[in-house]
C-alpha cells in the first residue's frame, strides 16, 4: 500500500504532493480503521514536532478497513488527520463531534473553517483543540490564532488560553501567547475576558495585555482596527513601558517605585524603537542604557 511507506510520509511532510494525490489520500483515509488513522497521526506529528529523521520511521503495517457506516470515532480521527496533513490549504470541517479534535499548523499558517462557519487562522506552530456540542463551543489555544466567530447568542464560543478564558457571541479578534504573557486584540463585536474573578470586556479597536511575571493587566484603545497607532494622554509611564515591551519584544529593567508617579503623553504608531525611546528620553529625562539588542536598563528621574 503506497500510503504506508517512508517515501510517501516524506512527500507529505515536505508538501510535495499534488492536489490530486492529496484528494486520493483524503478519500483513502476516510475509509481506514480508526487505529490506522491514529497511527498515522502519531507518526506524522512526531516527525513534525520532534524533527525525527524520516529514515528512522519504520514502514507502518498494512491498513485495515471497516464497514460500519456509523463508526463515529473513525470520522473524527479522520477529520483530525486530514487537517494535520493538508495544512497548506484551506480546510472545511462539517461535523459536530462530542470529542475534542486537535489542529496543528506546523511551519505554515493554517486556515480552518469549523462546522458553524467560524474561521480560525492558526499562526506558525500553533495548535487548537476544538470541542463542539449542542450546548457548547469551546477552543483551547496554544500559540497565536485569529478568529472570525459566527454569531450564536444561545451558544457562545469560549477560547481557553492557560488560565484565561475569552467568551464571544460573534466577533473578530486575535489571541497571542508568548513567554511574556497573553495579548488579545478585538476588531469587531465584543469579547469578555475572565481570570480568577477578574473580568474585562473589550470593545472594537481595543487591545488587552496580561503580564505573566507581574500578573498585571493593561487595556489600550487604538485609533483603528489595524492596531498601528495608539495614543497615550497623560498616562502612567510604567503603562507605556509595558506596552513597549509587548510591541517591540524588548525587556526594560527599572525600579517601579522610581517611576510610578511619572506620566507621559505620546502617540506611538509604526515608529522605530529608537525613535520612541528618544522621545521618551527627551520628554522625561530618562536614559535607556542597552545591555544587548533587546534589553535596556533605565536610569535618571522623570520631570
JOGI-V139784 format. One record per residue. N is the residue number from 1. OMEGA is omega in degrees with one decimal (none if undefined). NEAR is the number of other C-alpha atoms within 8 Angstrom. D_FIRST is the distance of its C-alpha to the first C-alpha in Angstrom with 2 decimals. Layout:
# JOGI-V139784
n=N omega=OMEGA near=NEAR d_first=D_FIRST
n=N omega=OMEGA near=NEAR d_first=D_FIRST
This chain:
# JOGI-V139784
n=1 omega=-170.2 near=5 d_first=0.00
n=2 omega=-178.4 near=5 d_first=3.82
n=3 omega=-175.7 near=7 d_first=5.60
n=4 omega=174.6 near=11 d_first=5.73
n=5 omega=-175.1 near=11 d_first=7.83
n=6 omega=-178.4 near=11 d_first=11.51
n=7 omega=-179.9 near=6 d_first=11.68
n=8 omega=179.6 near=10 d_first=10.28
n=9 omega=179.4 near=12 d_first=12.47
n=10 omega=177.7 near=9 d_first=15.30
n=11 omega=-179.3 near=10 d_first=15.25
n=12 omega=-177.5 near=10 d_first=15.32
n=13 omega=-176.7 near=11 d_first=18.13
n=14 omega=176.5 near=6 d_first=20.11
n=15 omega=-176.1 near=7 d_first=19.99
n=16 omega=178.0 near=7 d_first=18.80
n=17 omega=175.4 near=8 d_first=16.56
n=18 omega=178.1 near=6 d_first=18.32
n=19 omega=179.6 near=6 d_first=19.45
n=20 omega=179.1 near=6 d_first=17.27
n=21 omega=177.4 near=8 d_first=14.05
n=22 omega=-179.1 near=10 d_first=15.47
n=23 omega=177.1 near=8 d_first=16.26
n=24 omega=178.9 near=8 d_first=12.89
n=25 omega=179.5 near=9 d_first=11.47
n=26 omega=-179.8 near=9 d_first=14.63
n=27 omega=177.8 near=8 d_first=14.32
n=28 omega=-175.1 near=8 d_first=10.84
n=29 omega=-179.0 near=10 d_first=12.30
n=30 omega=-177.5 near=9 d_first=15.43
n=31 omega=-173.7 near=8 d_first=13.94
n=32 omega=175.9 near=13 d_first=12.29
n=33 omega=-174.7 near=11 d_first=14.61
n=34 omega=177.5 near=11 d_first=17.08
n=35 omega=176.0 near=6 d_first=16.41
n=36 omega=179.4 near=10 d_first=12.78
n=37 omega=-178.2 near=14 d_first=14.36
n=38 omega=178.1 near=10 d_first=17.13
n=39 omega=176.9 near=8 d_first=15.11
n=40 omega=-179.4 near=9 d_first=13.61
n=41 omega=-178.8 near=10 d_first=17.22
n=42 omega=-177.7 near=8 d_first=18.77
n=43 omega=-177.3 near=9 d_first=16.63
n=44 omega=-179.6 near=11 d_first=17.08
n=45 omega=176.7 near=9 d_first=20.74
n=46 omega=178.2 near=10 d_first=21.38
n=47 omega=-175.5 near=12 d_first=20.38
n=48 omega=-170.5 near=10 d_first=22.51
n=49 omega=-176.2 near=7 d_first=25.54
n=50 omega=178.5 near=7 d_first=25.87
n=51 omega=178.3 near=7 d_first=24.95
n=52 omega=179.6 near=9 d_first=22.66
n=53 omega=-179.4 near=7 d_first=21.52
n=54 omega=-176.9 near=9 d_first=17.82
n=55 omega=179.5 near=6 d_first=18.17
n=56 omega=178.6 near=6 d_first=19.29
n=57 omega=179.3 near=9 d_first=16.23
n=58 omega=173.8 near=7 d_first=14.13
n=59 omega=178.9 near=7 d_first=10.35
n=60 omega=-179.5 near=6 d_first=9.75
n=61 omega=178.9 near=5 d_first=9.15
n=62 omega=-174.4 near=6 d_first=6.64
n=63 omega=171.5 near=7 d_first=8.09
n=64 omega=-177.4 near=7 d_first=11.20
n=65 omega=179.0 near=7 d_first=12.96
n=66 omega=-173.7 near=7 d_first=16.69
n=67 omega=-177.9 near=4 d_first=19.15
n=68 omega=-177.6 near=5 d_first=22.07
n=69 omega=-173.6 near=4 d_first=23.09
n=70 omega=176.8 near=4 d_first=25.29
n=71 omega=-172.1 near=7 d_first=23.21
n=72 omega=-176.5 near=6 d_first=24.83
n=73 omega=178.2 near=7 d_first=23.08
n=74 omega=-174.9 near=12 d_first=19.66
n=75 omega=-175.5 near=10 d_first=21.23
n=76 omega=175.7 near=12 d_first=23.01
n=77 omega=178.9 near=12 d_first=20.21
n=78 omega=179.4 near=12 d_first=18.00
n=79 omega=179.2 near=9 d_first=21.04
n=80 omega=-179.2 near=11 d_first=21.51
n=81 omega=-178.4 near=12 d_first=18.01
n=82 omega=-179.6 near=10 d_first=18.20
n=83 omega=-178.9 near=10 d_first=21.58
n=84 omega=-175.0 near=11 d_first=20.78
n=85 omega=-171.5 near=9 d_first=17.98
n=86 omega=-174.9 near=9 d_first=19.94
n=87 omega=-178.6 near=14 d_first=23.35
n=88 omega=-177.1 near=8 d_first=24.38
n=89 omega=176.5 near=7 d_first=25.11
n=90 omega=-172.7 near=9 d_first=27.21
n=91 omega=176.1 near=10 d_first=25.75
n=92 omega=-177.8 near=8 d_first=27.14
n=93 omega=-168.8 near=9 d_first=26.95
n=94 omega=179.2 near=7 d_first=28.57
n=95 omega=175.0 near=6 d_first=28.44
n=96 omega=-175.5 near=7 d_first=31.31
n=97 omega=173.3 near=9 d_first=29.82
n=98 omega=173.5 near=7 d_first=32.10
n=99 omega=175.3 near=7 d_first=29.78
n=100 omega=177.4 near=9 d_first=29.74
n=101 omega=-176.5 near=10 d_first=26.90
n=102 omega=176.6 near=9 d_first=26.70
n=103 omega=-178.5 near=10 d_first=26.22
n=104 omega=-172.0 near=9 d_first=26.16
n=105 omega=-177.9 near=15 d_first=27.16
n=106 omega=-174.6 near=11 d_first=26.18
n=107 omega=-178.7 near=6 d_first=27.97
n=108 omega=174.2 near=10 d_first=28.55
n=109 omega=-178.3 near=12 d_first=30.64
n=110 omega=175.1 near=13 d_first=28.82
n=111 omega=-176.7 near=12 d_first=30.31
n=112 omega=172.7 near=12 d_first=29.52
n=113 omega=179.8 near=13 d_first=31.08
n=114 omega=-170.9 near=11 d_first=31.52
n=115 omega=178.4 near=10 d_first=32.14
n=116 omega=-178.7 near=7 d_first=35.89
n=117 omega=171.9 near=8 d_first=35.43
n=118 omega=-178.8 near=11 d_first=36.37
n=119 omega=178.3 near=11 d_first=35.12
n=120 omega=174.3 near=12 d_first=34.15
n=121 omega=-176.3 near=11 d_first=33.86
n=122 omega=-179.1 near=15 d_first=32.50
n=123 omega=-176.5 near=12 d_first=33.70
n=124 omega=177.5 near=11 d_first=31.84
n=125 omega=175.6 near=10 d_first=30.46
n=126 omega=-178.7 near=14 d_first=31.76
n=127 omega=171.9 near=12 d_first=30.39
n=128 omega=174.7 near=12 d_first=31.39
n=129 omega=-170.4 near=11 d_first=30.92
n=130 omega=174.8 near=11 d_first=31.69
n=131 omega=177.4 near=13 d_first=33.31
n=132 omega=170.9 near=13 d_first=34.52
n=133 omega=178.8 near=9 d_first=36.40
n=134 omega=-177.7 near=4 d_first=39.15
n=135 omega=-165.5 near=7 d_first=41.75
n=136 omega=166.0 near=10 d_first=40.12
n=137 omega=-175.4 near=12 d_first=38.35
n=138 omega=177.6 near=11 d_first=37.59
n=139 omega=171.9 near=12 d_first=35.77
n=140 omega=-173.3 near=10 d_first=35.74
n=141 omega=167.0 near=13 d_first=35.68
n=142 omega=-178.1 near=9 d_first=35.12
n=143 omega=-176.0 near=11 d_first=36.13
n=144 omega=177.3 near=13 d_first=37.31
n=145 omega=172.9 near=13 d_first=36.62
n=146 omega=-174.1 near=11 d_first=38.59
n=147 omega=165.9 near=12 d_first=38.85
n=148 omega=-167.9 near=11 d_first=40.04
n=149 omega=174.8 near=13 d_first=40.58
n=150 omega=-174.4 near=10 d_first=41.08
n=151 omega=174.6 near=8 d_first=44.43
n=152 omega=-175.1 near=8 d_first=44.66
n=153 omega=-179.7 near=6 d_first=47.98
n=154 omega=-178.1 near=5 d_first=46.97
n=155 omega=179.3 near=9 d_first=43.82
n=156 omega=174.6 near=13 d_first=44.32
n=157 omega=178.2 near=12 d_first=41.46
n=158 omega=175.3 near=11 d_first=41.81
n=159 omega=-177.7 near=11 d_first=40.19
n=160 omega=174.6 near=12 d_first=40.39
n=161 omega=-175.8 near=10 d_first=40.75
n=162 omega=-178.3 near=4 d_first=41.88
n=163 omega=-178.3 near=7 d_first=45.12
n=164 omega=177.6 near=9 d_first=45.78
n=165 omega=176.0 near=11 d_first=44.97
n=166 omega=-175.9 near=11 d_first=45.20
n=167 omega=-178.0 near=11 d_first=45.86
n=168 omega=172.5 near=12 d_first=45.67
n=169 omega=177.0 near=14 d_first=46.19
n=170 omega=-171.5 near=12 d_first=45.07
n=171 omega=175.9 near=15 d_first=45.34
n=172 omega=-175.6 near=12 d_first=43.92
n=173 omega=-179.3 near=12 d_first=43.92
n=174 omega=174.4 near=11 d_first=42.30
n=175 omega=179.1 near=11 d_first=41.85
n=176 omega=176.1 near=10 d_first=41.51
n=177 omega=177.1 near=12 d_first=41.36
n=178 omega=177.9 near=7 d_first=42.38
n=179 omega=-179.5 near=5 d_first=44.08
n=180 omega=-178.4 near=9 d_first=47.39
n=181 omega=-176.1 near=11 d_first=46.60
n=182 omega=172.3 near=12 d_first=45.57
n=183 omega=-178.9 near=11 d_first=46.71
n=184 omega=179.1 near=11 d_first=46.41
n=185 omega=-174.6 near=11 d_first=47.50
n=186 omega=177.6 near=17 d_first=48.21
n=187 omega=-177.3 near=11 d_first=48.24
n=188 omega=175.7 near=10 d_first=48.89
n=189 omega=177.9 near=10 d_first=49.87
n=190 omega=176.1 near=13 d_first=50.61
n=191 omega=176.2 near=13 d_first=48.94
n=192 omega=-179.4 near=11 d_first=50.33
n=193 omega=179.3 near=13 d_first=49.58
n=194 omega=176.4 near=11 d_first=50.29
n=195 omega=173.4 near=9 d_first=50.42
n=196 omega=178.2 near=5 d_first=52.44
n=197 omega=176.8 near=5 d_first=55.22
n=198 omega=178.2 near=7 d_first=55.18
n=199 omega=177.5 near=8 d_first=54.57
n=200 omega=176.2 near=7 d_first=54.49
n=201 omega=179.2 near=8 d_first=54.03
n=202 omega=173.2 near=12 d_first=52.91
n=203 omega=179.7 near=10 d_first=54.17
n=204 omega=179.9 near=10 d_first=52.68
n=205 omega=176.3 near=15 d_first=52.89
n=206 omega=176.9 near=13 d_first=53.26
n=207 omega=-175.8 near=13 d_first=51.30
n=208 omega=-177.8 near=12 d_first=51.43
n=209 omega=170.6 near=11 d_first=50.90
n=210 omega=-179.7 near=11 d_first=50.65
n=211 omega=-175.6 near=11 d_first=51.39
n=212 omega=-174.7 near=10 d_first=49.55
n=213 omega=-176.2 near=6 d_first=52.16
n=214 omega=-175.6 near=5 d_first=55.30
n=215 omega=177.7 near=7 d_first=53.98
n=216 omega=178.6 near=7 d_first=55.93
n=217 omega=177.6 near=8 d_first=55.12
n=218 omega=179.1 near=8 d_first=55.85
n=219 omega=-178.2 near=8 d_first=55.91
n=220 omega=175.3 near=8 d_first=56.48
n=221 omega=180.0 near=9 d_first=57.09
n=222 omega=-176.9 near=13 d_first=55.86
n=223 omega=-179.0 near=10 d_first=57.46
n=224 omega=-175.4 near=8 d_first=54.38
n=225 omega=175.4 near=9 d_first=50.77
n=226 omega=174.7 near=5 d_first=49.51
n=227 omega=-179.5 near=9 d_first=51.00
n=228 omega=-177.0 near=9 d_first=52.47
n=229 omega=177.2 near=11 d_first=56.07
n=230 omega=-176.2 near=12 d_first=57.74
n=231 omega=176.0 near=11 d_first=61.50
n=232 omega=179.2 near=10 d_first=63.29
n=233 omega=179.1 near=7 d_first=66.88
n=234 omega=-177.8 near=7 d_first=68.93
n=235 omega=177.2 near=10 d_first=65.92
n=236 omega=-179.0 near=11 d_first=65.85
n=237 omega=178.6 near=12 d_first=64.83
n=238 omega=177.5 near=10 d_first=62.33
n=239 omega=178.6 near=9 d_first=60.38
n=240 omega=178.8 near=10 d_first=60.21
n=241 omega=176.0 near=9 d_first=59.15
n=242 omega=179.5 near=8 d_first=56.37
n=243 omega=179.6 near=8 d_first=55.12
n=244 omega=178.5 near=10 d_first=55.20
n=245 omega=178.1 near=11 d_first=53.04
n=246 omega=-171.3 near=9 d_first=50.39
n=247 omega=-173.8 near=6 d_first=50.76
n=248 omega=177.7 near=7 d_first=50.78
n=249 omega=179.7 near=8 d_first=48.81
n=250 omega=177.9 near=10 d_first=51.80
n=251 omega=179.6 near=8 d_first=53.67
n=252 omega=-177.5 near=10 d_first=57.41
n=253 omega=-178.2 near=8 d_first=59.50
n=254 omega=177.2 near=8 d_first=62.89
n=255 omega=-177.1 near=6 d_first=65.32
n=256 omega=-177.8 near=7 d_first=64.86
n=257 omega=-177.3 near=5 d_first=68.49
n=258 omega=-174.6 near=8 d_first=69.74
n=259 omega=-174.1 near=11 d_first=68.16
n=260 omega=178.9 near=9 d_first=68.00
n=261 omega=178.8 near=7 d_first=71.14
n=262 omega=177.3 near=10 d_first=70.10
n=263 omega=-177.6 near=8 d_first=69.00
n=264 omega=171.0 near=13 d_first=67.90
n=265 omega=-176.9 near=9 d_first=67.39
n=266 omega=172.9 near=7 d_first=64.69
n=267 omega=-178.5 near=8 d_first=62.17
n=268 omega=177.4 near=9 d_first=58.82
n=269 omega=-179.2 near=7 d_first=56.51
n=270 omega=-179.9 near=6 d_first=54.31
n=271 omega=172.8 near=7 d_first=56.75
n=272 omega=-177.5 near=6 d_first=55.76
n=273 omega=-178.0 near=7 d_first=56.14
n=274 omega=179.9 near=6 d_first=59.14
n=275 omega=179.9 near=8 d_first=60.88
n=276 omega=-179.1 near=10 d_first=60.55
n=277 omega=178.6 near=9 d_first=61.75
n=278 omega=179.0 near=8 d_first=64.68
n=279 omega=-179.8 near=8 d_first=65.79
n=280 omega=179.1 near=11 d_first=65.70
n=281 omega=-178.1 near=11 d_first=67.49
n=282 omega=-175.6 near=8 d_first=70.22
n=283 omega=-172.6 near=7 d_first=70.79
n=284 omega=179.9 near=10 d_first=70.64
n=285 omega=178.8 near=11 d_first=71.73
n=286 omega=177.3 near=12 d_first=68.65
n=287 omega=174.3 near=8 d_first=66.97
n=288 omega=-175.4 near=10 d_first=63.22
n=289 omega=-175.3 near=8 d_first=62.98
n=290 omega=170.1 near=9 d_first=59.52
n=291 omega=173.3 near=8 d_first=58.00
n=292 omega=-174.9 near=6 d_first=54.90
n=293 omega=-173.2 near=5 d_first=53.03
n=294 omega=-178.1 near=9 d_first=52.08
n=295 omega=179.6 near=11 d_first=54.91
n=296 omega=173.6 near=13 d_first=58.55
n=297 omega=-179.4 near=11 d_first=61.60
n=298 omega=176.2 near=11 d_first=64.23
n=299 omega=-177.8 near=9 d_first=67.91
n=300 omega=179.6 near=7 d_first=71.14
n=301 omega=-178.1 near=9 d_first=72.56
n=302 omega=179.3 near=8 d_first=72.14
n=303 omega=none near=5 d_first=75.19
